[in-house]
Amino acid sequence: QVQLVESGGGLVQPGGSLRLSCAGSGSTLDYHAMAWFRQAPGKEREGISCINRSDGRSTYYSDSVKGRFTISRDNAKNTVYLQMNNLRPEDTAVYFCAADSDLYCDSGQAVTALDFHFWGQGTQVTVSS
């Protein structure tokens, strides 16, 4: 059983930066794709980034975050990171990490919540002056 725990959220001013972490435990060697999602109240869960365990160079970013956010992973530590720069008020949401045993990330293919089986509990990110 894969268990995921997010951390690093908080309050930041527009233009600021945060780094989120997602620590995995359990059968983490069995998952192949790792992703970050976010969800604001009343909105659907949005897939914003994805990375493969086998190929860290093949990454996906949604149009809303590309050029500002960077996903990375450390397989030895079973941890995935999301570096968020130039944050905007519209980035305010609960951020979730997710993993799946079958999917592979592609730079040009969006990810959806239905594709992922394992989820963390979420961490709040608030961007406000």
C-alpha angles and dihedrals in degrees: 000000000000117000122192128193123187125206140165102069124133146117119316135167121246110279092027131118139236134179119215123201130201116196118198130204136174119034095358092148088068097064123082107181126052122187146174123227132179134201132191122196111284093009133103121259106268123211107222106167143007137186134183124234090218097045117028092182094065103082137159128212128182118236090250094063107023113123092022106055129053126196122205139162141205108207093190090059095038088232135133123197136200116199109200119195133176091020120201131202089250088062088071108121145105108282120214132188120214140184137195136191098217109034127092121200121239126192093229101038122085120225126226132201092243090066095062127076103183123059140179124223096253136244125233120241117188122184112193141135 
